[in-house]
Structure formats: C-alpha cells, structure tokens
Amino acid sequence: MDLIPSFQVDHTNLKPGIYVSRTDVQGNIKIITFDLRMTSPNREPAINIAAMHTLEHLIATYLRNREGFKETMIYFGPMGCLTGSYLIVSEGKDENRYTPDTMKGIVIDALKFVESYEGEVPGTTPQTCGNYLMHDLPMAKYEATRYRKRLEEEFVSEYPKAVRPVSDDGNVFHDA
C-alpha cells in the first residue's frame, strides 16, 4: 500500500502556514485541498477540541457566506490531530486563482471574523450540532488571533519533506 502524501511531510519541522495538501482534477474542475496549519505539530500543544469545534463553526459560516468565494468552497473542517484544518475549494481546470498566497488574505479575513465575533456561535443547538455543548468561543478567539499573527509575521507555504531511511536492499522505512 502506498504511503499517502500527507504522511510524507516532515511534521517535526512543519511550521504554521498555508500549504497545498493536494490538487485533484475531476472532469473540468480542479479541486485543491489546503492545509491550514495553525500550530507546530509535535512541538506545541494541539488546539483544544472545544476551541477547534468553535473555529470550525465560525470559519465555515464565514467562508460559506463570503461573496466571490462561497461558490467555490467545498469543505472546511479540522484535522484529526487538531493542529489545523482542511479547506477544500474548486476552480476551473486551467485557473490558478487559489494558491497559498491568495488564500492568505481570505484566511486572515476569516480569522478576523472569529476574533471580533460576539454572541451565540452559529449552529450550536441540539437540533443543529451533534455536540452542541462542546464549544469555547474565548479560546477560539485566542487561537484565531495567534494564527493570524503567524500568517502576517512569517508566512510559510512550502512543506518540509520527510527523509525516510532506506536499507541496503532498497526497503524504505516509513515510520522509523
């Protein structure tokens, strides 16, 4: 079984940033998965699950309502490791409007939305959320501010590649 590309990224040297996790083409549509890495994996604590849940609700709401973007947004949601989120967008096969650089402004706008948000978080009733009690708006604001500042101060968009040991007979060790 082939090792998927996201497991070939050196997570010990991965910095907060915006990365292209993968690009797929289906028919005439290019689908881009962005890795919005909010923390440094394995070196910083993961994002609190209640804060991540709130970030998911607020950022998804913001992006799905953003004029000029909502038509191309497919998905926004947290990574299982809680060090960031995935944002999936579509564009025409030959377009190149979504790059880490162009996504930077959109993501920063979404983070500013979270930072200034007041009131009840959208979709946090028993009828609209599968775990409606697991939210933390103050911590979501903290994480949004922290990530925004990182994007503004040191923007990173190139993955560090993992170096895998190879035996004398050519076997590659993926989890050494």
ChimeraX attribute file (.defattr): number of C-alpha atoms within 10 A of each C-alpha:
attribute: neighborCount
match mode: 1-to-1
recipient: residues
	/A:1	3
	/A:2	4
	/A:3	8
	/A:4	8
	/A:5	10
	/A:6	13
	/A:7	12
	/A:8	16
	/A:9	16
	/A:10	15
	/A:11	17
	/A:12	12
	/A:13	15
	/A:14	20
	/A:15	21
	/A:16	23
	/A:17	25
	/A:18	27
	/A:19	20
	/A:20	19
	/A:21	17
	/A:22	13
	/A:23	13
	/A:24	12
	/A:25	13
	/A:26	10
	/A:27	8
	/A:28	10
	/A:29	14
	/A:30	17
	/A:31	21
	/A:32	21
	/A:33	19
	/A:34	22
	/A:35	24
	/A:36	27
	/A:37	24
	/A:38	23
	/A:39	22
	/A:40	18
	/A:41	20
	/A:42	13
	/A:43	12
	/A:44	9
	/A:45	11
	/A:46	16
	/A:47	19
	/A:48	15
	/A:49	18
	/A:50	18
	/A:51	22
	/A:52	27
	/A:53	21
	/A:54	25
	/A:55	27
	/A:56	17
	/A:57	20
	/A:58	22
	/A:59	21
	/A:60	20
	/A:61	17
	/A:62	18
	/A:63	23
	/A:64	17
	/A:65	13
	/A:66	15
	/A:67	9
	/A:68	9
	/A:69	13
	/A:70	15
	/A:71	14
	/A:72	15
	/A:73	20
	/A:74	15
	/A:75	14
	/A:76	21
	/A:77	18
	/A:78	20
	/A:79	14
	/A:80	9
	/A:81	12
	/A:82	19
	/A:83	22
	/A:84	24
	/A:85	21
	/A:86	19
	/A:87	23
	/A:88	20
	/A:89	20
	/A:90	22
	/A:91	18
	/A:92	15
	/A:93	14
	/A:94	9
	/A:95	10
	/A:96	10
	/A:97	11
	/A:98	16
	/A:99	14
	/A:100	20
	/A:101	14
	/A:102	11
	/A:103	17
	/A:104	20
	/A:105	14
	/A:106	14
	/A:107	22
	/A:108	18
	/A:109	17
	/A:110	21
	/A:111	25
	/A:112	16
	/A:113	16
	/A:114	25
	/A:115	18
	/A:116	9
	/A:117	14
	/A:118	10
	/A:119	6
	/A:120	9
	/A:121	18
	/A:122	13
	/A:123	15
	/A:124	17
	/A:125	13
	/A:126	10
	/A:127	9
	/A:128	10
	/A:129	13
	/A:130	11
	/A:131	13
	/A:132	16
	/A:133	11
	/A:134	14
	/A:135	20
	/A:136	17
	/A:137	22
	/A:138	15
	/A:139	18
	/A:140	25
	/A:141	21
	/A:142	14
	/A:143	22
	/A:144	25
	/A:145	18
	/A:146	14
	/A:147	22
	/A:148	24
	/A:149	14
	/A:150	17
	/A:151	21
	/A:152	13
	/A:153	9
	/A:154	11
	/A:155	17
	/A:156	18
	/A:157	21
	/A:158	13
	/A:159	19
	/A:160	14
	/A:161	15
	/A:162	14
	/A:163	12
	/A:164	14
	/A:165	13
	/A:166	12
	/A:167	9
	/A:168	7
	/A:169	6
	/A:170	8
	/A:171	10
	/A:172	13
	/A:173	11
	/A:174	13
	/A:175	8
	/A:176	7
